[in-house]
Amino acid sequence: MTGLSQAEIRDRAAELGPWFHNIDLGGVPTAPDHFLNDYPNVKWRRFQHAIPEDLTGRTVLDIGCNAGFYSIEMKRRGADRVLGVDFDDRYLEQARFAAEVKGADIEFRKLSVYDVADLGERFDIVLFMGVLYHLRHPLLALDLIHDHVAGDLMIYQSMQRGSPEEPPVRADYDFFEQDHFDAPGYPKLHFIEHEYAGDWTNWWAPNAACSAAMLRSSGFEILEHPEEEVFVCRVTERPKPWGAVYPARPKTNGAGRGAA
Ligand SMILES: C[S@@+](CC[C@H](N)C(=O)[O-])C[C@H]1O[C@@H](n2cnc3c(N)ncnc32)[C@H](O)[C@@H]1O
């Protein structure tokens, strides 16, 4: 804990605002009027049971850490090292202040998810919460996390819209079969050209099946789906070996790169 009085914490929190994370800093709530209520506490309560309670000896990378709510929770569970990264300086300042007030030894660094390879390190637990739908290139981000920083568990969350169903999808369909594309539970990533909820940084809204399919496709085995938007995954082999690079198809029967 810092030696700051409650009044000093309140003043500094106000200076650093507005906050997306509502964190209790010595009796001062940082975002008491959050449109999702006590966020992300309300979310965390719904899936915290699915994360190992004792993280002693583990390393954690929190991508898109914002004001550090989840980084602080991971440290509270005893993680040896927690690194929070975000691309927004204002959020990083909030995170550093929140961790200082909480007495949590956490490193925060400015880094885009697209640059995670620069870390040169894999982490036992990677949190990738609430970021995917803010990215113009979401599958690239998942591939990069898989290929460069995810060591064991990956905790994913996304805003989702559309059907919550996840019916099985066949491995292939005939070219003239099309009905499945209109089935509500078929993986769909809705593109937001302009804004959603007044926020132009919302680029995509996957349905639940799409979140699951993208995770599998990037090489994440889904272990648990403890909450509608949250998937607990383990790093595994990617079903197709390539990630960001689209390979030339092998020439077969003179067909070159294929018909379509
Ligand atoms: C909706 S908030 C989610 C915050 C937190 N992870 C959570 O689940 O509550 C999205 C966060 O992602 C960050 N972000 C957006 N694009 C990013 C990028 N390319 N690399 C790293 N962080 C990014 C934003 O600055 C913001 O802090």
The ligand as an SDF file (V2000), in Angstrom:
LIG
                    3D

 27 29  0  0  0  0  0  0  0  0999 V2000
  -12.1860   -3.5490  -23.3910 C   0  0  0  0  0  0  0  0  0  0  0  0
  -10.5860   -3.2430  -22.7450 S   0  0  0  0  0  0  0  0  0  0  0  0
  -10.3070   -4.8110  -21.9250 C   0  0  0  0  0  0  0  0  0  0  0  0
   -9.4570   -4.6260  -20.7270 C   0  0  0  0  0  0  0  0  0  0  0  0
   -9.1920   -5.8720  -19.8920 C   0  0  0  0  0  0  0  0  0  0  0  0
   -8.3590   -6.8280  -20.5680 N   0  0  0  0  0  0  0  0  0  0  0  0
  -10.4970   -6.5080  -19.5000 C   0  0  0  0  0  0  0  0  0  0  0  0
  -10.8360   -7.5970  -19.9440 O   0  0  0  0  0  0  0  0  0  0  0  0
  -11.2110   -5.8930  -18.6940 O   0  0  0  0  0  0  0  0  0  0  0  0
   -9.5340   -3.3950  -24.1630 C   0  0  0  0  0  0  0  0  0  0  0  0
   -8.0780   -3.0510  -23.8710 C   0  0  0  0  0  0  0  0  0  0  0  0
   -7.2820   -3.4750  -24.9850 O   0  0  0  0  0  0  0  0  0  0  0  0
   -6.3140   -2.4850  -25.2420 C   0  0  0  0  0  0  0  0  0  0  0  0
   -5.8680   -2.6430  -26.6250 N   0  0  0  0  0  0  0  0  0  0  0  0
   -6.5200   -2.3120  -27.7610 C   0  0  0  0  0  0  0  0  0  0  0  0
   -5.7840   -2.5990  -28.8350 N   0  0  0  0  0  0  0  0  0  0  0  0
   -4.6240   -3.1310  -28.3720 C   0  0  0  0  0  0  0  0  0  0  0  0
   -3.4560   -3.6170  -28.9960 C   0  0  0  0  0  0  0  0  0  0  0  0
   -3.3100   -3.6130  -30.3250 N   0  0  0  0  0  0  0  0  0  0  0  0
   -2.4810   -4.1110  -28.2270 N   0  0  0  0  0  0  0  0  0  0  0  0
   -2.5900   -4.1180  -26.8690 C   0  0  0  0  0  0  0  0  0  0  0  0
   -3.6790   -3.6590  -26.2170 N   0  0  0  0  0  0  0  0  0  0  0  0
   -4.6770   -3.1660  -26.9600 C   0  0  0  0  0  0  0  0  0  0  0  0
   -7.0390   -1.1820  -24.9520 C   0  0  0  0  0  0  0  0  0  0  0  0
   -6.1560   -0.1080  -24.7490 O   0  0  0  0  0  0  0  0  0  0  0  0
   -7.8320   -1.5640  -23.7180 C   0  0  0  0  0  0  0  0  0  0  0  0
   -7.1120   -1.3260  -22.5430 O   0  0  0  0  0  0  0  0  0  0  0  0
  1  2  1  0
  2  3  1  0
  2 10  1  0
  3  4  1  0
  4  5  1  0
  5  6  1  0
  5  7  1  0
  7  8  2  0
  7  9  1  0
 10 11  1  0
 11 12  1  0
 11 26  1  0
 12 13  1  0
 13 14  1  0
 13 24  1  0
 14 15  1  0
 14 23  1  0
 15 16  2  0
 16 17  1  0
 17 18  1  0
 17 23  2  0
 18 19  1  0
 18 20  2  0
 20 21  1  0
 21 22  2  0
 22 23  1  0
 24 25  1  0
 24 26  1  0
 26 27  1  0
M  CHG  2   2   1   9  -1
M  END
$$$$
